[in-house]
């Protein structure tokens, strides 16, 4: 194994307790199903479980705070009760949901809006700041950048500075692949991922996303590839991210990704 003083990257397993997420919507809505899936992901090597109660796929409508709380809080409580030492993140943009989730046992706020640093500081937990090109409903309406890598890096540098000014000890950044970007933008971000790892510990979250589906479709000579048929591209991207210095990789297919991460990091 490499002995460069850097901890091995961790795999974050996606647990969407939503009816409408792009890849696994409706599969883990019940508490029993969510806990069972958590157990599978832990057995497969996930060290972080990311619980999300609101779909942020392109075109998704926002939901109200009460609905999101109802989805995520009981699941987090059950996971925390069963795995007292597990790292749990809550994928939310809402301050009240973030507070309730942390009270229930979450230890990281995974924030696609990069606006909840004050909540993370108040609650004494880690914060993931992500770049998004706008609200989910409209973010894919003709996204444009002069230099996507430079602009996203500048945005995340500012978020990191805010976090440090608030005294947050654990901060990660995420360039937001698929959030208000074209396929070309996404590939630029992934190709230059080391630009972000120089700012702060970085999260690569590309698993099963449309850009990977588009690349699979081009490779296979077909029009489209379903979200649950994007394993090879997702694992390849995760391996590249680890090679470029990712601290966390957020994935749906935990077992395959853990094997790839360990190979690349060894």
BELDA-V890753 format. One record per pair of residues at least 24 apart in sequence whose ideal C-beta (glycine too) atoms are under 7 Angstrom apart, sorted by the first residue. I is the first residue (numbers start at 1). J is the second residue. D is the distance in Angstrom with one decimal. If there is no record, write none. Layout:
{{I J D} {I J D}}
This chain:
{{1 266 5.2} {2 265 6.5} {8 265 5.2} {9 242 5.0} {9 246 5.5} {9 247 5.8} {9 248 6.6} {9 249 6.2} {9 261 5.6} {9 265 6.2} {10 47 4.3} {10 48 5.8} {10 248 5.4} {11 45 6.0} {11 46 5.2} {11 47 6.3} {11 249 5.6} {11 251 6.1} {11 254 5.9} {11 257 5.5} {11 258 5.2} {11 261 6.1} {12 46 6.7} {12 48 4.0} {12 50 5.1} {12 89 6.9} {12 248 5.2} {12 249 6.7} {12 250 4.4} {12 251 7.0} {13 41 3.6} {13 46 3.6} {13 49 5.3} {13 50 6.8} {13 251 6.8} {13 254 4.8} {14 50 5.6} {14 207 6.7} {14 250 6.2} {14 251 6.5} {14 252 5.0} {15 49 5.5} {15 50 6.3} {15 51 5.0} {16 52 5.0} {17 51 6.4} {17 52 6.9} {17 53 5.5} {17 71 4.8} {17 72 6.1} {17 75 5.4} {18 52 6.6} {18 53 6.1} {18 54 6.6} {18 55 5.0} {18 71 6.8} {20 55 4.7} {20 60 6.8} {21 55 4.7} {21 57 6.4} {22 57 4.0} {22 227 5.7} {23 208 4.7} {23 227 4.1} {23 228 6.4} {23 252 5.8} {24 252 6.5} {25 55 6.7} {31 74 5.6} {31 75 5.7} {31 78 5.6} {34 75 4.6} {35 78 5.3} {35 79 6.5} {35 82 6.7} {38 79 5.4} {41 254 4.7} {42 83 6.9} {44 254 4.1} {44 255 3.9} {44 258 6.2} {45 254 6.1} {45 255 6.7} {45 258 3.5} {46 254 4.7} {47 87 6.3} {48 87 4.4} {48 89 6.0} {48 248 6.7} {49 79 6.4} {49 86 6.5} {49 88 5.4} {50 89 4.6} {50 91 5.4} {50 110 5.7} {50 250 6.1} {51 75 5.7} {51 76 5.6} {51 88 6.5} {51 90 5.5} {51 91 6.6} {52 91 3.5} {54 92 6.8} {56 112 5.5} {56 136 4.8} {57 136 6.6} {58 136 6.5} {58 139 6.3} {58 140 4.3} {59 136 6.9} {59 137 6.3} {60 136 4.3} {60 137 6.7} {61 137 6.3} {65 94 5.4} {65 96 5.4} {65 97 6.1} {68 92 6.6} {68 94 6.3} {68 97 5.0} {69 97 5.5} {69 100 5.3} {72 97 6.8} {72 101 5.6} {73 100 5.3} {73 101 6.2} {73 104 4.8} {76 101 5.5} {76 104 4.2} {76 105 5.1} {76 106 5.5} {77 104 4.6} {77 105 6.3} {79 105 6.9} {80 104 6.6} {80 105 2.9} {89 128 7.0} {95 119 5.0} {99 123 6.3} {112 179 6.7} {114 159 4.8} {117 162 5.1} {117 163 5.0} {117 166 5.3} {117 168 6.4} {118 166 6.3} {120 168 5.4} {121 166 3.9} {121 167 5.7} {121 168 5.3} {126 170 3.5} {127 163 5.8} {127 168 5.3} {127 171 5.6} {128 172 4.5} {128 174 5.7} {128 203 5.7} {129 156 6.4} {129 159 3.9} {129 163 6.8} {129 173 5.4} {130 174 4.0} {130 176 4.7} {130 179 7.0} {131 155 5.1} {131 156 5.9} {131 175 5.5} {131 176 4.0} {131 179 6.9} {132 176 5.2} {132 179 4.1} {132 180 5.6} {133 179 5.8} {133 180 1.4} {133 181 6.2} {134 180 5.2} {139 179 5.9} {139 180 3.7} {140 180 6.7} {143 180 4.7} {143 181 5.4} {143 182 6.0} {143 185 6.7} {145 185 6.4} {148 181 6.7} {148 185 4.5} {148 188 5.3} {148 189 6.4} {149 188 5.6} {149 189 6.3} {149 192 4.7} {149 195 5.7} {152 189 6.5} {153 195 5.4} {153 196 6.4} {153 199 6.5} {156 196 6.4} {156 199 5.8} {157 199 5.4} {160 199 5.8} {160 200 4.8} {171 200 5.4} {172 200 6.4} {172 201 4.9} {172 202 6.4} {172 203 5.0} {172 247 6.4} {172 248 6.3} {173 199 5.9} {173 200 4.9} {173 202 5.4} {174 202 6.9} {174 203 4.2} {174 205 5.8} {177 205 6.4} {177 206 4.8} {177 209 6.2} {177 211 6.8} {178 209 4.4} {178 210 6.2} {178 211 6.3} {183 211 4.8} {183 214 5.4} {186 211 4.3} {187 211 7.0} {190 237 6.2} {190 240 6.6} {193 241 5.6} {193 244 4.1} {193 246 6.7} {194 244 4.5} {194 245 5.5} {197 244 6.4} {197 245 3.6} {197 246 6.8} {201 247 3.8} {202 245 6.9} {202 246 5.6} {202 247 5.9} {203 246 6.9} {203 247 6.9} {203 248 4.4} {203 250 6.0} {204 238 6.6} {204 241 3.4} {204 246 4.5} {204 249 5.1} {205 250 3.9} {206 234 6.6} {206 237 4.5} {207 234 4.6} {207 250 6.4} {207 251 4.2} {207 252 4.9} {207 253 6.9} {208 234 5.5} {208 252 5.4} {212 237 6.6} {231 256 6.3} {235 260 4.9} {239 264 4.9}}
